[in-house]
Amino acid sequence: MISLGKDKYKPALKEMWKLCFPKDANNFIEFYFNEVYKNDETLVYLENEKPAAALQMIPYPLKSGAEVFHAGYISGAMTHPDFQRRRFMRELLLFAFDLMRERGFDYTFLIPQEKWLFDFYGKFGYKVTEAVRMENEYHREDKNPDNPIDYHSISDATALYQIYHRFLSKIPHAVLKTEEQFKQILRDFFDENGVLFADEQGIAFTIKEENCIVIKEFFFQEQKVRNLFLKIICDYYSQKEILVLNSFDDLVGKRGMIKRLNDDKPEIPALYINMMLD
């Protein structure tokens, strides 16, 4: 039996999450179920009236060219170890596709966490998205950019969202975020001791991983802004080298998969996906 989420299922879903995603910290799991999880966006497969598998269908704006579509992000897809290989996830996905169509979703997308999952989701019509690359078009300005500011709290989230959304909207094919979703991402990012550098001409999400400084997402208005950000980030961390996972020079994002739910909408072979709560 498949049911929408209910508050009474949440304790069991949390425990299932810990079993299926053992690398996730308890504070992230609590954050996810307190801030992100919604009953009406959740499907639960019940066996003997207890949750045996579940997934979330989180709405996201998806931009392709000049159009913005409704898309459902499949998150937290999991089957309790005691019920694996009983095709419960298959039933949940097929149910989810019909429900998302009823709700007016044009696409659904996801980010497989393991290689074998690409083949699994491919059986349901999901296609691997191609890398999204941007041309090096910089808007030269005579003045030097202001020094970027490092933010350590969510108090400036609205101003940061406006900067972030402006850059993200320039990408031809991208998963956008609502302001609420951006605030959730910031909350998780700061909980992981991330440091965000931003001004009107650029934004960089940085985090220290072991002995390496990683820039998880990096947008900038022009090349000299990029260079200034990199210098300030290196000085902040007292590091000579940092790893940039993406930038306007080479926008690839995460390797995701997309499925078209509405045949009247165009295929989207390339899609930029990054900074998702997964």
N, C-alpha and C positions, 0 to 999 in steps of 0.2 A: 504494500500500500504506500502511495506517495502522498505526502502532506506538505502544506506550507509550514514554515517555521512557527514554533510556539515557544513562549518563555519557558515552559516546563521542559523543553528539549535541550535548552542551552547547557546545563551541566554535563549532560551526556555528550553533546557536541564538542565541548571543551576537552573532555577526556579523550574523545576520538581524535581530535586535532593533535594532542600531545603524542598519541601513538603513531599517527600518520606523518607528522612533521616534527620529529624529535629535535631538530636543530633550532626550532623557534623557542625563544625564551618565554617564560611564564608571563612577564610583564607585557610582551607583545601580544600574547594570546588574550590577556585580560583587556588590553587596549582594543584589540580587534572586535571582541564581542561586546564591549561597552560603547565604542564609538562608530564602528563600521557596520557591524552586523545589523540586519533588519529582518524581521520575521517574513514580511511580504516579498523579500528578495531571496528567500532561502527555500530550497526544496529538500525534504528529508524522506528517505526511504525507511519505512518502519517494518520491522520484523518482530512479531509478537508484541506489537505496540511500543517497541523501543527503537531508537535510531540505529540503523545499521550502515547507512551511507548518507551523504549530504553534499550539497554544493550551493554556492551563492551566484546570483545573476545580477551583478551590480551595474546600474545604468551609467554610461559615459557618453559624452559628446564625441563624435568621430568626424574629423574634417577630411574631406577629399576635394581638392581644388577649391572652388568657391562655396561648396555646399557643406553643411553640417548635418550629420545623420544621428539617429539614436542607435546605440550599440550596447550590448550586454556583455560585461566582462565576467567570464566564468572563473570564480575564485574559490579557494578552499574546497576543491573537489576531493572527496575522501571516502574511503570504504573501511569500516572497522576490520582489523585483521581476521576476526572470526568469521567474517562474511565475504571475504574476497573470492573471486572466481565464480560468483553466482550471478553475474551480469546485472547487478543492482545499478552500477554507474551507467550502464547502457540505457536502462529504463529512465534514469533521472535525466540524462542528456536529451533523450527523445521527448520527454515530457517538457523539459525546459525550452526546447526549440518551439514547440507549439505555444507555450505560454508567452514566450517573448514575442512571437508573431502577433498574438492576441493583444499584447500591450504596445504594439506599434514599433517594435525594434526592427531595424533594417539589417543589422549585422550582429554577430557575436564574435568575440575574440578571446584569446587566452594566451598564457605563457607557460609552455610545458617546462616542468622542473627537472625532468630526466629525459635522456635521448629516446628511450623506448616509447615515451608518451607521444612523440611526433607521429609514429605509425598508428598508435591507438586512436588519437583524435582524427587522424587522416581518414579513418574508416567512416567517420561521421560527417565528412564533407569539409572539414577544416583544411585550409591550405597555408603552407608556410609563407610568411610575408618576406618580401625581398628587402634588402637594406635600403634605407632612404638616405640619399646624399644631397648635399646642398652645394650650389655653385658658390665660389668665393666672391661674393658681392659685398664689399664693405663700403659704408657711407663715410667718406673722408670728411673730417672737420678740422678747422684750423686750431681750435682751442684744445688744450689738454683735458682729458676727462678727469672728473673729481675722483679722489681716492675712494675705492669701494669700502662699504661699511660692513663689519662682521656682525651678524645678528645671532643672539644666543637665546632668544625666546620667541614665542608665537605672538607677542603683542603687536608686531608690525605686519601681521599676516596679510591684511587687506592690501597694503601698499606693495608688499612683495608679490602677491598674487597678480596684481595689475602688470608688474614688470614681467613676471614669468609668462603670463597668458599672452602678452604682446609678442614675445619671442616665439613661443610655441605655435602661435597662429600663423607665423610666417612659413612654417613647414608645409609643403604641398599636401602630404597625407600623414595625419597624426591623430593620436588619441589625445583629446583635450581633457581638462579637468574643470569641474565646477570649483567655486571658491571653497565650499565645504570640503570637497575632496582634497584640495590643495592644503587646507589646514590640517587635515588628517595626516597627510604625507609629512608635513612639517613636524607635527607632534611626534611621529615615529622617528623621523630623521634626528630631531634633537634628543630624543630618548636614547639614541645610539651614539650620542656625543658628536654628532655632526656639527659643522660650522658652516654657515651660509654667508657668502660674500656677495654684496649686491649694491648697485646704484642704478640710475636710469639707463646706463649704457651697457650693463652686463649683469649676469647672475651666475654664481658657481656654488654647487653643493659639494662640500668637501668632507672627508672623513678619514681618520687614521686607522689603517688596517695593518696590524703588526708593525713592521718597520717601513711601511709604504704609505704615502699620502695619496689618496684616490679622489679624483674629481668625478663624482657620479653623473653630474649633468652640468653643462657649461654652455651658456649662450652669451654672445657679445656683439656689439654693434659694429666694431671695426677692429682691424688687426692690432692697432696700438693699444686698444682697450684690453684685448686678450693678453698682450705682453705685460701690461701693467698689473692685471689681475694675477697672472702667474708669478710675478715678482713679489707681490704683497702676500700671496698665499705661501710661497716658499719662506719668506721672512717670518710670517706668523708661526709656522710650524718649525722654523729653524732647519729646513730641509733644502737640499740642493736639487733634488729630483722629485717629481710627482707624476702620477699616472693619470692621464686624461682619458676617461672612458668614452666621452663623446664631446663634440664641439661642432660649430658651424663648418669647420673644415671637413668633417667626416661624420655626418649624423647617421648612426646605425641603430642606436637604441637596443632594446632587447629583442631576441629572436622569438617572435610570436607567431600565432596562427589566427586566421580569420575565416569566417564562414558567412556567406550571404544568406539572409533569411527572407529577403524580399527580392524576387526575381526581376522586379521592375527597376531595381537599383543596379548601378554598375559594379563590376568586379573591381576590387582594390588589391592589386598585387603587391604594392609596397606600402608599408605602414610604420611610422615611427612610434615606438612604445617605450616609455621609460618612467622611472620613479613611480612604480605601481606598488600597492600594498599586496605583496604576494608571499 
